Amino acid sequence: MANDGFTVFAVPEPLCTALAAAGRDRLRATALAWTGAVSEPDDEISLDNAVDLLERLSALASSRIEEQLDLYCWDFAP
């Protein structure tokens, strides 16, 4: 992490491929596991929001694969 609080993660190709290939059932099961694993009250996310986020991430991964581009995640933690 840089001193300014920003971190950039490169999404590995196998994860990008798995996200792009995951169907709605797999994404929902993953979201269910994710929301059940959250232990910090400030980190809670609803199942519907987790499913929506994973579906959007899956679509983004698909478009990145089609365009032969890498996928990155920026995080800001002040």
mmJSON file of the N, C-alpha and C atoms, coordinates in Angstrom:
{"data_MODEL":{"atom_site":{
"group_PDB":["ATOM","ATOM","ATOM","ATOM","ATOM","ATOM","ATOM","ATOM","ATOM","ATOM","ATOM","ATOM","ATOM","ATOM","ATOM","ATOM","ATOM","ATOM","ATOM","ATOM","ATOM","ATOM","ATOM","ATOM","ATOM","ATOM","ATOM","ATOM","ATOM","ATOM","ATOM","ATOM","ATOM","ATOM","ATOM","ATOM","ATOM","ATOM","ATOM","ATOM","ATOM","ATOM","ATOM","ATOM","ATOM","ATOM","ATOM","ATOM","ATOM","ATOM","ATOM","ATOM","ATOM","ATOM","ATOM","ATOM","ATOM","ATOM","ATOM","ATOM","ATOM","ATOM","ATOM","ATOM","ATOM","ATOM","ATOM","ATOM","ATOM","ATOM","ATOM","ATOM","ATOM","ATOM","ATOM","ATOM","ATOM","ATOM","ATOM","ATOM","ATOM","ATOM","ATOM","ATOM","ATOM","ATOM","ATOM","ATOM","ATOM","ATOM","ATOM","ATOM","ATOM","ATOM","ATOM","ATOM","ATOM","ATOM","ATOM","ATOM","ATOM","ATOM","ATOM","ATOM","ATOM","ATOM","ATOM","ATOM","ATOM","ATOM","ATOM","ATOM","ATOM","ATOM","ATOM","ATOM","ATOM","ATOM","ATOM","ATOM","ATOM","ATOM","ATOM","ATOM","ATOM","ATOM","ATOM","ATOM","ATOM","ATOM","ATOM","ATOM","ATOM","ATOM","ATOM","ATOM","ATOM","ATOM","ATOM","ATOM","ATOM","ATOM","ATOM","ATOM","ATOM","ATOM","ATOM","ATOM","ATOM","ATOM","ATOM","ATOM","ATOM","ATOM","ATOM","ATOM","ATOM","ATOM","ATOM","ATOM","ATOM","ATOM","ATOM","ATOM","ATOM","ATOM","ATOM","ATOM","ATOM","ATOM","ATOM","ATOM","ATOM","ATOM","ATOM","ATOM","ATOM","ATOM","ATOM","ATOM","ATOM","ATOM","ATOM","ATOM","ATOM","ATOM","ATOM","ATOM","ATOM","ATOM","ATOM","ATOM","ATOM","ATOM","ATOM","ATOM","ATOM","ATOM","ATOM","ATOM","ATOM","ATOM","ATOM","ATOM","ATOM","ATOM","ATOM","ATOM","ATOM","ATOM","ATOM","ATOM","ATOM","ATOM","ATOM","ATOM","ATOM","ATOM","ATOM","ATOM","ATOM","ATOM","ATOM","ATOM","ATOM","ATOM","ATOM","ATOM","ATOM","ATOM","ATOM","ATOM","ATOM","ATOM"],
"id":[1,2,3,4,5,6,7,8,9,10,11,12,13,14,15,16,17,18,19,20,21,22,23,24,25,26,27,28,29,30,31,32,33,34,35,36,37,38,39,40,41,42,43,44,45,46,47,48,49,50,51,52,53,54,55,56,57,58,59,60,61,62,63,64,65,66,67,68,69,70,71,72,73,74,75,76,77,78,79,80,81,82,83,84,85,86,87,88,89,90,91,92,93,94,95,96,97,98,99,100,101,102,103,104,105,106,107,108,109,110,111,112,113,114,115,116,117,118,119,120,121,122,123,124,125,126,127,128,129,130,131,132,133,134,135,136,137,138,139,140,141,142,143,144,145,146,147,148,149,150,151,152,153,154,155,156,157,158,159,160,161,162,163,164,165,166,167,168,169,170,171,172,173,174,175,176,177,178,179,180,181,182,183,184,185,186,187,188,189,190,191,192,193,194,195,196,197,198,199,200,201,202,203,204,205,206,207,208,209,210,211,212,213,214,215,216,217,218,219,220,221,222,223,224,225,226,227,228,229,230,231,232,233,234],
"type_symbol":["N","C","C","N","C","C","N","C","C","N","C","C","N","C","C","N","C","C","N","C","C","N","C","C","N","C","C","N","C","C","N","C","C","N","C","C","N","C","C","N","C","C","N","C","C","N","C","C","N","C","C","N","C","C","N","C","C","N","C","C","N","C","C","N","C","C","N","C","C","N","C","C","N","C","C","N","C","C","N","C","C","N","C","C","N","C","C","N","C","C","N","C","C","N","C","C","N","C","C","N","C","C","N","C","C","N","C","C","N","C","C","N","C","C","N","C","C","N","C","C","N","C","C","N","C","C","N","C","C","N","C","C","N","C","C","N","C","C","N","C","C","N","C","C","N","C","C","N","C","C","N","C","C","N","C","C","N","C","C","N","C","C","N","C","C","N","C","C","N","C","C","N","C","C","N","C","C","N","C","C","N","C","C","N","C","C","N","C","C","N","C","C","N","C","C","N","C","C","N","C","C","N","C","C","N","C","C","N","C","C","N","C","C","N","C","C","N","C","C","N","C","C","N","C","C","N","C","C","N","C","C","N","C","C"],
"label_atom_id":["N","CA","C","N","CA","C","N","CA","C","N","CA","C","N","CA","C","N","CA","C","N","CA","C","N","CA","C","N","CA","C","N","CA","C","N","CA","C","N","CA","C","N","CA","C","N","CA","C","N","CA","C","N","CA","C","N","CA","C","N","CA","C","N","CA","C","N","CA","C","N","CA","C","N","CA","C","N","CA","C","N","CA","C","N","CA","C","N","CA","C","N","CA","C","N","CA","C","N","CA","C","N","CA","C","N","CA","C","N","CA","C","N","CA","C","N","CA","C","N","CA","C","N","CA","C","N","CA","C","N","CA","C","N","CA","C","N","CA","C","N","CA","C","N","CA","C","N","CA","C","N","CA","C","N","CA","C","N","CA","C","N","CA","C","N","CA","C","N","CA","C","N","CA","C","N","CA","C","N","CA","C","N","CA","C","N","CA","C","N","CA","C","N","CA","C","N","CA","C","N","CA","C","N","CA","C","N","CA","C","N","CA","C","N","CA","C","N","CA","C","N","CA","C","N","CA","C","N","CA","C","N","CA","C","N","CA","C","N","CA","C","N","CA","C","N","CA","C","N","CA","C","N","CA","C","N","CA","C","N","CA","C","N","CA","C","N","CA","C","N","CA","C"],
"label_alt_id":[null,null,null,null,null,null,null,null,null,null,null,null,null,null,null,null,null,null,null,null,null,null,null,null,null,null,null,null,null,null,null,null,null,null,null,null,null,null,null,null,null,null,null,null,null,null,null,null,null,null,null,null,null,null,null,null,null,null,null,null,null,null,null,null,null,null,null,null,null,null,null,null,null,null,null,null,null,null,null,null,null,null,null,null,null,null,null,null,null,null,null,null,null,null,null,null,null,null,null,null,null,null,null,null,null,null,null,null,null,null,null,null,null,null,null,null,null,null,null,null,null,null,null,null,null,null,null,null,null,null,null,null,null,null,null,null,null,null,null,null,null,null,null,null,null,null,null,null,null,null,null,null,null,null,null,null,null,null,null,null,null,null,null,null,null,null,null,null,null,null,null,null,null,null,null,null,null,null,null,null,null,null,null,null,null,null,null,null,null,null,null,null,null,null,null,null,null,null,null,null,null,null,null,null,null,null,null,null,null,null,null,null,null,null,null,null,null,null,null,null,null,null,null,null,null,null,null,null,null,null,null,null,null,null],
"label_comp_id":["MET","MET","MET","ALA","ALA","ALA","ASN","ASN","ASN","ASP","ASP","ASP","GLY","GLY","GLY","PHE","PHE","PHE","THR","THR","THR","VAL","VAL","VAL","PHE","PHE","PHE","ALA","ALA","ALA","VAL","VAL","VAL","PRO","PRO","PRO","GLU","GLU","GLU","PRO","PRO","PRO","LEU","LEU","LEU","CYS","CYS","CYS","THR","THR","THR","ALA","ALA","ALA","LEU","LEU","LEU","ALA","ALA","ALA","ALA","ALA","ALA","ALA","ALA","ALA","GLY","GLY","GLY","ARG","ARG","ARG","ASP","ASP","ASP","ARG","ARG","ARG","LEU","LEU","LEU","ARG","ARG","ARG","ALA","ALA","ALA","THR","THR","THR","ALA","ALA","ALA","LEU","LEU","LEU","ALA","ALA","ALA","TRP","TRP","TRP","THR","THR","THR","GLY","GLY","GLY","ALA","ALA","ALA","VAL","VAL","VAL","SER","SER","SER","GLU","GLU","GLU","PRO","PRO","PRO","ASP","ASP","ASP","ASP","ASP","ASP","GLU","GLU","GLU","ILE","ILE","ILE","SER","SER","SER","LEU","LEU","LEU","ASP","ASP","ASP","ASN","ASN","ASN","ALA","ALA","ALA","VAL","VAL","VAL","ASP","ASP","ASP","LEU","LEU","LEU","LEU","LEU","LEU","GLU","GLU","GLU","ARG","ARG","ARG","LEU","LEU","LEU","SER","SER","SER","ALA","ALA","ALA","LEU","LEU","LEU","ALA","ALA","ALA","SER","SER","SER","SER","SER","SER","ARG","ARG","ARG","ILE","ILE","ILE","GLU","GLU","GLU","GLU","GLU","GLU","GLN","GLN","GLN","LEU","LEU","LEU","ASP","ASP","ASP","LEU","LEU","LEU","TYR","TYR","TYR","CYS","CYS","CYS","TRP","TRP","TRP","ASP","ASP","ASP","PHE","PHE","PHE","ALA","ALA","ALA","PRO","PRO","PRO"],
"label_asym_id":["A","A","A","A","A","A","A","A","A","A","A","A","A","A","A","A","A","A","A","A","A","A","A","A","A","A","A","A","A","A","A","A","A","A","A","A","A","A","A","A","A","A","A","A","A","A","A","A","A","A","A","A","A","A","A","A","A","A","A","A","A","A","A","A","A","A","A","A","A","A","A","A","A","A","A","A","A","A","A","A","A","A","A","A","A","A","A","A","A","A","A","A","A","A","A","A","A","A","A","A","A","A","A","A","A","A","A","A","A","A","A","A","A","A","A","A","A","A","A","A","A","A","A","A","A","A","A","A","A","A","A","A","A","A","A","A","A","A","A","A","A","A","A","A","A","A","A","A","A","A","A","A","A","A","A","A","A","A","A","A","A","A","A","A","A","A","A","A","A","A","A","A","A","A","A","A","A","A","A","A","A","A","A","A","A","A","A","A","A","A","A","A","A","A","A","A","A","A","A","A","A","A","A","A","A","A","A","A","A","A","A","A","A","A","A","A","A","A","A","A","A","A","A","A","A","A","A","A","A","A","A","A","A","A"],
"label_entity_id":["1","1","1","1","1","1","1","1","1","1","1","1","1","1","1","1","1","1","1","1","1","1","1","1","1","1","1","1","1","1","1","1","1","1","1","1","1","1","1","1","1","1","1","1","1","1","1","1","1","1","1","1","1","1","1","1","1","1","1","1","1","1","1","1","1","1","1","1","1","1","1","1","1","1","1","1","1","1","1","1","1","1","1","1","1","1","1","1","1","1","1","1","1","1","1","1","1","1","1","1","1","1","1","1","1","1","1","1","1","1","1","1","1","1","1","1","1","1","1","1","1","1","1","1","1","1","1","1","1","1","1","1","1","1","1","1","1","1","1","1","1","1","1","1","1","1","1","1","1","1","1","1","1","1","1","1","1","1","1","1","1","1","1","1","1","1","1","1","1","1","1","1","1","1","1","1","1","1","1","1","1","1","1","1","1","1","1","1","1","1","1","1","1","1","1","1","1","1","1","1","1","1","1","1","1","1","1","1","1","1","1","1","1","1","1","1","1","1","1","1","1","1","1","1","1","1","1","1","1","1","1","1","1","1"],
"label_seq_id":[1,1,1,2,2,2,3,3,3,4,4,4,5,5,5,6,6,6,7,7,7,8,8,8,9,9,9,10,10,10,11,11,11,12,12,12,13,13,13,14,14,14,15,15,15,16,16,16,17,17,17,18,18,18,19,19,19,20,20,20,21,21,21,22,22,22,23,23,23,24,24,24,25,25,25,26,26,26,27,27,27,28,28,28,29,29,29,30,30,30,31,31,31,32,32,32,33,33,33,34,34,34,35,35,35,36,36,36,37,37,37,38,38,38,39,39,39,40,40,40,41,41,41,42,42,42,43,43,43,44,44,44,45,45,45,46,46,46,47,47,47,48,48,48,49,49,49,50,50,50,51,51,51,52,52,52,53,53,53,54,54,54,55,55,55,56,56,56,57,57,57,58,58,58,59,59,59,60,60,60,61,61,61,62,62,62,63,63,63,64,64,64,65,65,65,66,66,66,67,67,67,68,68,68,69,69,69,70,70,70,71,71,71,72,72,72,73,73,73,74,74,74,75,75,75,76,76,76,77,77,77,78,78,78],
"pdbx_PDB_ins_code":[null,null,null,null,null,null,null,null,null,null,null,null,null,null,null,null,null,null,null,null,null,null,null,null,null,null,null,null,null,null,null,null,null,null,null,null,null,null,null,null,null,null,null,null,null,null,null,null,null,null,null,null,null,null,null,null,null,null,null,null,null,null,null,null,null,null,null,null,null,null,null,null,null,null,null,null,null,null,null,null,null,null,null,null,null,null,null,null,null,null,null,null,null,null,null,null,null,null,null,null,null,null,null,null,null,null,null,null,null,null,null,null,null,null,null,null,null,null,null,null,null,null,null,null,null,null,null,null,null,null,null,null,null,null,null,null,null,null,null,null,null,null,null,null,null,null,null,null,null,null,null,null,null,null,null,null,null,null,null,null,null,null,null,null,null,null,null,null,null,null,null,null,null,null,null,null,null,null,null,null,null,null,null,null,null,null,null,null,null,null,null,null,null,null,null,null,null,null,null,null,null,null,null,null,null,null,null,null,null,null,null,null,null,null,null,null,null,null,null,null,null,null,null,null,null,null,null,null,null,null,null,null,null,null],
"Cartn_x":[0.847,0.0,0.891,0.541,1.248,0.818,1.564,1.258,-0.025,-0.526,-1.745,-3.017,-2.891,-4.05,-4.643,-4.14,-4.664,-3.871,-4.572,-3.951,-4.59,-3.793,-4.3,-3.961,-4.981,-4.802,-5.077,-4.206,-4.458,-5.24,-6.355,-7.149,-6.472,-6.051,-5.362,-6.261,-5.645,-6.385,-7.308,-6.858,-7.775,-9.029,-8.876,-10.041,-10.943,-10.362,-11.143,-11.944,-11.298,-11.964,-13.086,-12.828,-13.85,-15.044,-14.784,-15.878,-16.707,-16.034,-16.739,-17.586,-17.124,-17.82,-18.893,-18.851,-19.789,-21.216,-22.107,-23.52,-24.167,-25.419,-26.139,-26.177,-26.389,-26.447,-25.119,-24.021,-22.694,-22.406,-22.774,-22.557,-23.389,-24.624,-25.482,-24.917,-24.44,-23.848,-22.605,-21.811,-20.621,-21.016,-22.026,-22.5,-23.034,-23.724,-24.247,-23.106,-22.071,-20.912,-20.206,-20.115,-19.446,-20.193,-21.493,-22.256,-22.308,-22.247,-22.234,-20.904,-19.84,-18.498,-18.136,-18.931,-18.636,-18.843,-17.802,-17.897,-17.876,-17.464,-17.413,-18.699,-19.378,-20.628,-20.481,-19.349,-19.139,-18.922,-18.648,-18.382,-19.587,-20.732,-21.911,-22.367,-22.846,-23.423,-24.615,-25.694,-26.881,-26.634,-27.356,-27.235,-27.563,-28.628,-29.006,-27.907,-27.307,-26.227,-24.994,-24.698,-23.545,-23.754,-24.962,-25.272,-25.14,-25.703,-25.628,-24.174,-23.374,-21.969,-21.231,-21.441,-20.766,-21.241,-22.523,-23.018,-22.381,-22.252,-21.614,-20.134,-19.478,-18.067,-17.888,-18.799,-18.763,-18.899,-19.826,-20.01,-18.775,-18.175,-16.959,-15.819,-15.676,-14.639,-14.857,-16.107,-16.413,-15.991,-16.301,-15.941,-14.431,-13.729,-12.268,-11.646,-12.195,-11.675,-11.914,-13.122,-13.446,-12.521,-12.167,-11.32,-9.834,-9.527,-8.15,-7.434,-8.121,-7.573,-7.484,-6.594,-6.474,-7.546,-7.809,-8.815,-8.11,-8.409,-7.786,-8.849,-8.45,-9.328,-8.57,-9.154,-8.57,-9.284,-8.513,-9.069,-8.503,-9.368,-8.916,-9.223,-8.197,-8.352,-7.621,-8.366,-7.703,-7.112],
"Cartn_y":[-1.18,0.0,1.241,2.188,3.465,4.316,5.315,6.181,6.968,7.076,7.845,7.044,5.786,4.977,4.169,4.319,3.569,2.282,1.231,-0.045,-0.528,-1.11,-1.658,-3.145,-3.946,-5.389,-5.802,-6.613,-7.216,-8.502,-8.658,-9.881,-10.947,-12.056,-13.101,-13.664,-14.05,-14.58,-15.749,-16.714,-17.817,-17.328,-16.326,-15.78,-15.033,-14.267,-13.539,-14.514,-15.598,-16.622,-17.295,-17.612,-18.254,-17.33,-16.054,-15.094,-14.98,-14.921,-14.789,-16.02,-17.194,-18.444,-18.804,-18.159,-18.51,-18.134,-19.045,-18.784,-18.166,-17.785,-17.13,-17.992,-19.296,-20.175,-20.188,-20.256,-20.275,-18.94,-17.84,-16.515,-16.343,-16.846,-16.742,-17.584,-18.79,-19.641,-18.98,-18.342,-17.639,-16.45,-15.713,-14.576,-15.03,-16.151,-16.687,-17.049,-17.692,-18.039,-16.773,-15.783,-14.525,-13.807,-13.654,-12.916,-13.68,-14.999,-15.791,-15.753,-15.408,-15.392,-14.042,-13.025,-11.688,-11.687,-11.265,-11.273,-9.882,-8.897,-7.526,-6.786,-6.174,-5.46,-4.39,-3.72,-2.667,-3.228,-4.525,-5.155,-5.895,-5.777,-6.522,-6.075,-7.038,-6.778,-7.72,-7.215,-8.055,-9.085,-10.171,-11.211,-10.641,-9.868,-9.285,-8.38,-7.577,-6.691,-7.488,-8.554,-9.396,-10.085,-10.593,-11.224,-10.203,-9.029,-7.973,-7.612,-7.446,-7.099,-8.188,-9.451,-10.542,-10.677,-10.433,-10.479,-9.375,-8.203,-7.099,-7.379,-7.947,-8.301,-9.385,-10.335,-11.387,-10.794,-9.863,-9.209,-8.41,-7.731,-6.965,-7.905,-9.012,-9.995,-10.527,-10.801,-11.291,-10.29,-9.027,-8.005,-7.833,-7.961,-7.836,-8.993,-10.189,-11.344,-11.161,-10.735,-10.525,-9.496,-8.472,-7.404,-7.669,-8.819,-9.208,-8.149,-7.694,-6.703,-7.3,-6.748,-7.192,-6.516,-7.106,-6.575,-6.193,-5.0,-4.493,-4.031,-4.01,-3.517,-2.458,-1.279,-0.196,-0.167,0.028,0.098,1.339,2.014,3.188,2.939,2.978,2.803,3.955,5.005,6.194,5.902],
"Cartn_z":[0.0,0.0,0.0,-0.802,-0.838,0.352,0.648,1.786,1.624,0.421,0.192,0.477,0.856,1.216,0.085,-1.127,-2.26,-2.464,-2.814,-3.148,-4.441,-5.319,-6.573,-6.605,-6.875,-6.987,-8.423,-8.98,-10.288,-10.051,-10.748,-10.626,-11.477,-10.855,-11.623,-12.725,-13.821,-14.965,-14.597,-13.774,-13.413,-12.674,-11.817,-11.11,-12.07,-12.97,-13.972,-14.829,-15.244,-16.055,-15.276,-14.01,-13.172,-12.957,-12.721,-12.548,-13.818,-14.951,-16.227,-16.524,-16.112,-16.411,-15.383,-14.236,-13.158,-13.535,-13.344,-13.584,-12.356,-12.513,-11.417,-10.162,-10.302,-9.126,-8.378,-9.116,-8.491,-7.816,-8.47,-7.884,-6.625,-6.636,-5.45,-4.302,-4.606,-3.57,-2.974,-3.827,-3.354,-2.483,-2.902,-2.117,-0.759,-0.749,0.508,1.456,0.931,1.756,2.25,1.378,1.714,2.838,2.68,3.687,5.011,4.959,6.181,6.895,6.176,6.758,7.367,7.121,7.636,9.14,9.851,11.309,11.926,11.164,11.665,11.299,12.271,11.97,10.888,10.851,9.848,8.45,8.352,7.062,6.503,7.143,6.707,5.329,4.559,3.244,3.104,2.548,2.392,1.292,1.348,0.332,-1.047,-1.151,-2.448,-3.004,-2.134,-2.587,-2.985,-2.26,-2.587,-3.934,-4.171,-5.458,-6.579,-6.389,-7.406,-7.703,-6.666,-6.848,-7.618,-7.257,-7.953,-9.396,-9.655,-11.033,-11.881,-11.306,-12.035,-12.265,-11.262,-11.402,-12.455,-12.501,-13.511,-14.913,-15.078,-16.384,-16.771,-15.815,-16.088,-16.482,-15.769,-16.102,-17.518,-17.872,-19.225,-20.279,-20.065,-21.057,-21.146,-20.028,-20.043,-20.821,-20.67,-21.405,-22.901,-23.271,-24.684,-25.322,-24.568,-25.097,-24.849,-24.252,-23.932,-23.097,-22.067,-21.148,-19.748,-18.931,-17.542,-16.695,-15.55,-14.617,-13.323,-12.837,-11.63,-10.638,-9.386,-8.319,-7.54,-7.452,-6.664,-5.325,-4.266,-2.91,-2.243,-1.496,-0.73,0.731,1.549,2.993,3.68,3.992,4.584,5.948],
"occupancy":[1.0,1.0,1.0,1.0,1.0,1.0,1.0,1.0,1.0,1.0,1.0,1.0,1.0,1.0,1.0,1.0,1.0,1.0,1.0,1.0,1.0,1.0,1.0,1.0,1.0,1.0,1.0,1.0,1.0,1.0,1.0,1.0,1.0,1.0,1.0,1.0,1.0,1.0,1.0,1.0,1.0,1.0,1.0,1.0,1.0,1.0,1.0,1.0,1.0,1.0,1.0,1.0,1.0,1.0,1.0,1.0,1.0,1.0,1.0,1.0,1.0,1.0,1.0,1.0,1.0,1.0,1.0,1.0,1.0,1.0,1.0,1.0,1.0,1.0,1.0,1.0,1.0,1.0,1.0,1.0,1.0,1.0,1.0,1.0,1.0,1.0,1.0,1.0,1.0,1.0,1.0,1.0,1.0,1.0,1.0,1.0,1.0,1.0,1.0,1.0,1.0,1.0,1.0,1.0,1.0,1.0,1.0,1.0,1.0,1.0,1.0,1.0,1.0,1.0,1.0,1.0,1.0,1.0,1.0,1.0,1.0,1.0,1.0,1.0,1.0,1.0,1.0,1.0,1.0,1.0,1.0,1.0,1.0,1.0,1.0,1.0,1.0,1.0,1.0,1.0,1.0,1.0,1.0,1.0,1.0,1.0,1.0,1.0,1.0,1.0,1.0,1.0,1.0,1.0,1.0,1.0,1.0,1.0,1.0,1.0,1.0,1.0,1.0,1.0,1.0,1.0,1.0,1.0,1.0,1.0,1.0,1.0,1.0,1.0,1.0,1.0,1.0,1.0,1.0,1.0,1.0,1.0,1.0,1.0,1.0,1.0,1.0,1.0,1.0,1.0,1.0,1.0,1.0,1.0,1.0,1.0,1.0,1.0,1.0,1.0,1.0,1.0,1.0,1.0,1.0,1.0,1.0,1.0,1.0,1.0,1.0,1.0,1.0,1.0,1.0,1.0,1.0,1.0,1.0,1.0,1.0,1.0,1.0,1.0,1.0,1.0,1.0,1.0,1.0,1.0,1.0,1.0,1.0,1.0],
"B_iso_or_equiv":[0.0,0.0,0.0,0.0,0.0,0.0,0.0,0.0,0.0,0.0,0.0,0.0,0.0,0.0,0.0,0.0,0.0,0.0,0.0,0.0,0.0,0.0,0.0,0.0,0.0,0.0,0.0,0.0,0.0,0.0,0.0,0.0,0.0,0.0,0.0,0.0,0.0,0.0,0.0,0.0,0.0,0.0,0.0,0.0,0.0,0.0,0.0,0.0,0.0,0.0,0.0,0.0,0.0,0.0,0.0,0.0,0.0,0.0,0.0,0.0,0.0,0.0,0.0,0.0,0.0,0.0,0.0,0.0,0.0,0.0,0.0,0.0,0.0,0.0,0.0,0.0,0.0,0.0,0.0,0.0,0.0,0.0,0.0,0.0,0.0,0.0,0.0,0.0,0.0,0.0,0.0,0.0,0.0,0.0,0.0,0.0,0.0,0.0,0.0,0.0,0.0,0.0,0.0,0.0,0.0,0.0,0.0,0.0,0.0,0.0,0.0,0.0,0.0,0.0,0.0,0.0,0.0,0.0,0.0,0.0,0.0,0.0,0.0,0.0,0.0,0.0,0.0,0.0,0.0,0.0,0.0,0.0,0.0,0.0,0.0,0.0,0.0,0.0,0.0,0.0,0.0,0.0,0.0,0.0,0.0,0.0,0.0,0.0,0.0,0.0,0.0,0.0,0.0,0.0,0.0,0.0,0.0,0.0,0.0,0.0,0.0,0.0,0.0,0.0,0.0,0.0,0.0,0.0,0.0,0.0,0.0,0.0,0.0,0.0,0.0,0.0,0.0,0.0,0.0,0.0,0.0,0.0,0.0,0.0,0.0,0.0,0.0,0.0,0.0,0.0,0.0,0.0,0.0,0.0,0.0,0.0,0.0,0.0,0.0,0.0,0.0,0.0,0.0,0.0,0.0,0.0,0.0,0.0,0.0,0.0,0.0,0.0,0.0,0.0,0.0,0.0,0.0,0.0,0.0,0.0,0.0,0.0,0.0,0.0,0.0,0.0,0.0,0.0,0.0,0.0,0.0,0.0,0.0,0.0],
"pdbx_formal_charge":[null,null,null,null,null,null,null,null,null,null,null,null,null,null,null,null,null,null,null,null,null,null,null,null,null,null,null,null,null,null,null,null,null,null,null,null,null,null,null,null,null,null,null,null,null,null,null,null,null,null,null,null,null,null,null,null,null,null,null,null,null,null,null,null,null,null,null,null,null,null,null,null,null,null,null,null,null,null,null,null,null,null,null,null,null,null,null,null,null,null,null,null,null,null,null,null,null,null,null,null,null,null,null,null,null,null,null,null,null,null,null,null,null,null,null,null,null,null,null,null,null,null,null,null,null,null,null,null,null,null,null,null,null,null,null,null,null,null,null,null,null,null,null,null,null,null,null,null,null,null,null,null,null,null,null,null,null,null,null,null,null,null,null,null,null,null,null,null,null,null,null,null,null,null,null,null,null,null,null,null,null,null,null,null,null,null,null,null,null,null,null,null,null,null,null,null,null,null,null,null,null,null,null,null,null,null,null,null,null,null,null,null,null,null,null,null,null,null,null,null,null,null,null,null,null,null,null,null,null,null,null,null,null,null],
"auth_seq_id":[1,1,1,2,2,2,3,3,3,4,4,4,5,5,5,6,6,6,7,7,7,8,8,8,9,9,9,10,10,10,11,11,11,12,12,12,13,13,13,14,14,14,15,15,15,16,16,16,17,17,17,18,18,18,19,19,19,20,20,20,21,21,21,22,22,22,23,23,23,24,24,24,25,25,25,26,26,26,27,27,27,28,28,28,29,29,29,30,30,30,31,31,31,32,32,32,33,33,33,34,34,34,35,35,35,36,36,36,37,37,37,38,38,38,39,39,39,40,40,40,41,41,41,42,42,42,43,43,43,44,44,44,45,45,45,46,46,46,47,47,47,48,48,48,49,49,49,50,50,50,51,51,51,52,52,52,53,53,53,54,54,54,55,55,55,56,56,56,57,57,57,58,58,58,59,59,59,60,60,60,61,61,61,62,62,62,63,63,63,64,64,64,65,65,65,66,66,66,67,67,67,68,68,68,69,69,69,70,70,70,71,71,71,72,72,72,73,73,73,74,74,74,75,75,75,76,76,76,77,77,77,78,78,78],
"auth_comp_id":["MET","MET","MET","ALA","ALA","ALA","ASN","ASN","ASN","ASP","ASP","ASP","GLY","GLY","GLY","PHE","PHE","PHE","THR","THR","THR","VAL","VAL","VAL","PHE","PHE","PHE","ALA","ALA","ALA","VAL","VAL","VAL","PRO","PRO","PRO","GLU","GLU","GLU","PRO","PRO","PRO","LEU","LEU","LEU","CYS","CYS","CYS","THR","THR","THR","ALA","ALA","ALA","LEU","LEU","LEU","ALA","ALA","ALA","ALA","ALA","ALA","ALA","ALA","ALA","GLY","GLY","GLY","ARG","ARG","ARG","ASP","ASP","ASP","ARG","ARG","ARG","LEU","LEU","LEU","ARG","ARG","ARG","ALA","ALA","ALA","THR","THR","THR","ALA","ALA","ALA","LEU","LEU","LEU","ALA","ALA","ALA","TRP","TRP","TRP","THR","THR","THR","GLY","GLY","GLY","ALA","ALA","ALA","VAL","VAL","VAL","SER","SER","SER","GLU","GLU","GLU","PRO","PRO","PRO","ASP","ASP","ASP","ASP","ASP","ASP","GLU","GLU","GLU","ILE","ILE","ILE","SER","SER","SER","LEU","LEU","LEU","ASP","ASP","ASP","ASN","ASN","ASN","ALA","ALA","ALA","VAL","VAL","VAL","ASP","ASP","ASP","LEU","LEU","LEU","LEU","LEU","LEU","GLU","GLU","GLU","ARG","ARG","ARG","LEU","LEU","LEU","SER","SER","SER","ALA","ALA","ALA","LEU","LEU","LEU","ALA","ALA","ALA","SER","SER","SER","SER","SER","SER","ARG","ARG","ARG","ILE","ILE","ILE","GLU","GLU","GLU","GLU","GLU","GLU","GLN","GLN","GLN","LEU","LEU","LEU","ASP","ASP","ASP","LEU","LEU","LEU","TYR","TYR","TYR","CYS","CYS","CYS","TRP","TRP","TRP","ASP","ASP","ASP","PHE","PHE","PHE","ALA","ALA","ALA","PRO","PRO","PRO"],
"auth_asym_id":["A","A","A","A","A","A","A","A","A","A","A","A","A","A","A","A","A","A","A","A","A","A","A","A","A","A","A","A","A","A","A","A","A","A","A","A","A","A","A","A","A","A","A","A","A","A","A","A","A","A","A","A","A","A","A","A","A","A","A","A","A","A","A","A","A","A","A","A","A","A","A","A","A","A","A","A","A","A","A","A","A","A","A","A","A","A","A","A","A","A","A","A","A","A","A","A","A","A","A","A","A","A","A","A","A","A","A","A","A","A","A","A","A","A","A","A","A","A","A","A","A","A","A","A","A","A","A","A","A","A","A","A","A","A","A","A","A","A","A","A","A","A","A","A","A","A","A","A","A","A","A","A","A","A","A","A","A","A","A","A","A","A","A","A","A","A","A","A","A","A","A","A","A","A","A","A","A","A","A","A","A","A","A","A","A","A","A","A","A","A","A","A","A","A","A","A","A","A","A","A","A","A","A","A","A","A","A","A","A","A","A","A","A","A","A","A","A","A","A","A","A","A","A","A","A","A","A","A","A","A","A","A","A","A"],
"auth_atom_id":["N","CA","C","N","CA","C","N","CA","C","N","CA","C","N","CA","C","N","CA","C","N","CA","C","N","CA","C","N","CA","C","N","CA","C","N","CA","C","N","CA","C","N","CA","C","N","CA","C","N","CA","C","N","CA","C","N","CA","C","N","CA","C","N","CA","C","N","CA","C","N","CA","C","N","CA","C","N","CA","C","N","CA","C","N","CA","C","N","CA","C","N","CA","C","N","CA","C","N","CA","C","N","CA","C","N","CA","C","N","CA","C","N","CA","C","N","CA","C","N","CA","C","N","CA","C","N","CA","C","N","CA","C","N","CA","C","N","CA","C","N","CA","C","N","CA","C","N","CA","C","N","CA","C","N","CA","C","N","CA","C","N","CA","C","N","CA","C","N","CA","C","N","CA","C","N","CA","C","N","CA","C","N","CA","C","N","CA","C","N","CA","C","N","CA","C","N","CA","C","N","CA","C","N","CA","C","N","CA","C","N","CA","C","N","CA","C","N","CA","C","N","CA","C","N","CA","C","N","CA","C","N","CA","C","N","CA","C","N","CA","C","N","CA","C","N","CA","C","N","CA","C","N","CA","C","N","CA","C","N","CA","C","N","CA","C","N","CA","C","N","CA","C"],
"pdbx_PDB_model_num":[1,1,1,1,1,1,1,1,1,1,1,1,1,1,1,1,1,1,1,1,1,1,1,1,1,1,1,1,1,1,1,1,1,1,1,1,1,1,1,1,1,1,1,1,1,1,1,1,1,1,1,1,1,1,1,1,1,1,1,1,1,1,1,1,1,1,1,1,1,1,1,1,1,1,1,1,1,1,1,1,1,1,1,1,1,1,1,1,1,1,1,1,1,1,1,1,1,1,1,1,1,1,1,1,1,1,1,1,1,1,1,1,1,1,1,1,1,1,1,1,1,1,1,1,1,1,1,1,1,1,1,1,1,1,1,1,1,1,1,1,1,1,1,1,1,1,1,1,1,1,1,1,1,1,1,1,1,1,1,1,1,1,1,1,1,1,1,1,1,1,1,1,1,1,1,1,1,1,1,1,1,1,1,1,1,1,1,1,1,1,1,1,1,1,1,1,1,1,1,1,1,1,1,1,1,1,1,1,1,1,1,1,1,1,1,1,1,1,1,1,1,1,1,1,1,1,1,1,1,1,1,1,1,1]
}}}
